[in-house]
Amino acid sequence: MTELANRLIEAFAGHTGLALCAMDREGRPVASAAFGASRGEWLANRTRELLSAGHRADAISLVDVLPGLKMFLAPIIATDKPEGILAAGMVMEAGSRDAVAAFLAAGGEPAEEAEAMFAAAREIDASDKRLLTEQLKALTRTLGLIVGHVRQPGGEAGLLGGIERLATLINDGHDVGELLQSFMDLGCGDLKHGFDFVGFAEMGGDECVITHMAGNPAAGALVGTSSMIGEGFIGQAVATGMTAAWQDVRHDPRVLPFQRAGLKVGSLICCPVVRQGRVRAVLFAGVADGGITRLQASLASILSNMADNLRTRNDRLSAMTRQSQRISALKEILHLMTKAKDTEIITYMLVDMSLNLLSGRFSAIALFDPDGSPDEMRIVSRGLSREESERYGKMLLTEYGQSGAAAAAWDQARSFARETEWGTVLECPIGFNGKLLGVLSVATDAADAEAGSFLAALAVTGAVALDLLGNRARQFRDNVRELHEAAAALNPSVGTFSARLREEAEAFARYLELPDSLCDQIGAAALMIGYPPEVCRRVLPADEPWLAMLEEGRRLMESAEPVGPEEELSLSAGGKILGLAVRYLQADSDVAKMNWHRDSDLFAKFVTYKRALLVQDRQIRADTRTQPDFDQLSKREQEVFLLLVEGRNNRQIADTLFISEHTVKNHITNIFGKLGIRDRAEAMAYYYRMKR
């Protein structure tokens, strides 16, 4: 083997992390990399054992060296004759390391070299296996060309030796353009390869686009031009997938694109880069005068293999870097989500993360209520206008809300690519325990398996976070209800006061259109008003905002002093509302007697709110027809009705009133019967007529 071949083997070993050993036709090691000569000998010994047992060596194969521990064998062929064999290892199936280790341990300690091979073995999946197979084929083709030409006399061997330094570019982080330029620089000294220009074109959809040119300065004008499959020399190479050389094309119409760029073309060669049975790129090179020699054809083939390996390596490194960034971001978002205390925070995290890491045009998350109506949802989006968000939300509602949510069990996230007016959109249902919680979407051009897997991981993370949040909220509500019931049993007057306080404080908070989460916190603090804060701190979560509201509400309840401007300013938003409700009840529900300073904006809003409740604004009919009276409903039915027309579902009403969903359904049935209405829409219409 030449030094060039050794460099190629070393570069490939560094790129793949595999040990390599090249052997001659007699099975003697002639070059090895990554593990040194002794371990190269170990690979050679295993190869000789396989060959003596009748294993074929005329095609690339993947064989077991030890149970579960495998190596690749690939023939090195020069001028249509086998010149040797390349062994590359070790690899094992993804996820099998523990099983292989247990098997080896049960069968006795392996030899030192086998131990080293097992320790360094790389786990691969089906995709890795295909990629390594293609790379090994390219490497052995190049080695075969080098071996075949080294035996030829004259300056050809010297020229091939000059290519040696190109091999180092594969492992040094350079790009294809630098490789082509370095190749052209070889022709500037005593060693002449004879090419006037060289170029590289990559497939993009149905076209092959020239991305790099080197040599004649005029060649740069070709960058960005394209050929369809079958069109011109490059397009024909794509269509056939075979290397072809065209001699004396000076009068061939297919050279017109080159001539327009200022290139003189006498002869041309095109070498397709084929991966997994498809042409991915084409390396082409030309001379101004004369024809393409056999040596030049071999050089072009070697260069195309080098360019393919370099591009594959760089793509893989880029993918690894991108994947590493995504994994780091996923770990961070998982940590943050599990600590989130609000659904909105979780949804904003999911939307922002999917948009940024998948480079999308827009991202969105639709949230369903598994226990509510399948025809309702909430959508949060970034990158869409309000109208676009509504259109896309209705599309998701049709797809997942009515047709899929009820029948499907959404336990595992899986992404789906959908063609929409915004292009390709990846959608991934967010499900937990068989319930559809939402759909995470991102519009991205990179709608590949990797992007889909990452979106699915985000969806699973979101599902876990939403479920944890829901469990915490349910557990908190249950604990608050149980503590309130215990207080009411011990002291009925405290139970009655705290229940009325919760009703007053929450109703005013919702009148102010405060977030639902804050309204719930205010309600919890009101129900716990009979307990000292230190007791609540030991029994319930101590880092919640409701605890500060409770302390403020207790302080105001135990003090007869009026609340002045400075004290109001010191209270939290929830504490002010709870305090107003406390002073209102202490004043026997008389706003005029409340101990609160009259210049307060919040107090003025409370007065307006209370006055609005006292206004009787009714429509009187002259005929005998009468609208069913709201007053005929029981107090509990009125509470259920008002929550219903706020848009709350049965579960939310049950949680708010601390009753079961079954009881809520019974109340709604009674309400509809008493008021002569059929559904929620008519309930809303009745409510607005009542307000008028």
Secondary structure, DSSP 8 states (H G I E B T S, - for coil): --HHHHHHHHHHHHHH--EEEEEETTS-EEEEESSHHHHHHHHHHHHHHHHHTT---SS-EEEEEETTEEEEEEEEEETTEEEEEEEEEEEEETT-HHHHHHHHHHT----HHHHHHHHH-EEE-HHHHHHHHHHHHHHHHHHHHHHHHHTS-THHHHHHHHTHHHHHHHTTT--HHHHHHHHHHGGGSS-----SEEEEEEEETTEEEEEEEEESGGGGGGTT-EEETTSHHHHHHHHH-S-EEE---TT-GGGHHHHHTT---SEEEEEEEEETTEEEEEEEEEESSS---HHHHHHHHHHHHHHHHHHHHHHHHHHHHHHHHHHHHHHHHHHHHHH---HHHHHHHHHHHHHHHTT-SEEEEEEE-TTS-TT-EEEEEESS-HHHHHHHHHHHIIIIIITTTTT----S---EEEEETTEEEEEEEEEETTEEEEEEEEE-S--SHHHHHHHHHHHHHHHHHHHHHHHHHHHHHHHHHHHHHHHHHH-HHHHHHHHHHHHHHHHHHHHTT--HHHHHHHHHHHHTTTS-HHHHHHHS-TTSHHHHHHHHHHHHHH--S-B-HHHHHHS-HHHHHHHHHHHHHHTTT-GGG--B-TT-HHHHHHHHHHHHHH-------SSS-----GGGS-HHHHHHHHHHHTT--HHHHHHHHT--HHHHHHHHHHHHHHHT--SHHHHHHHHHHHH-
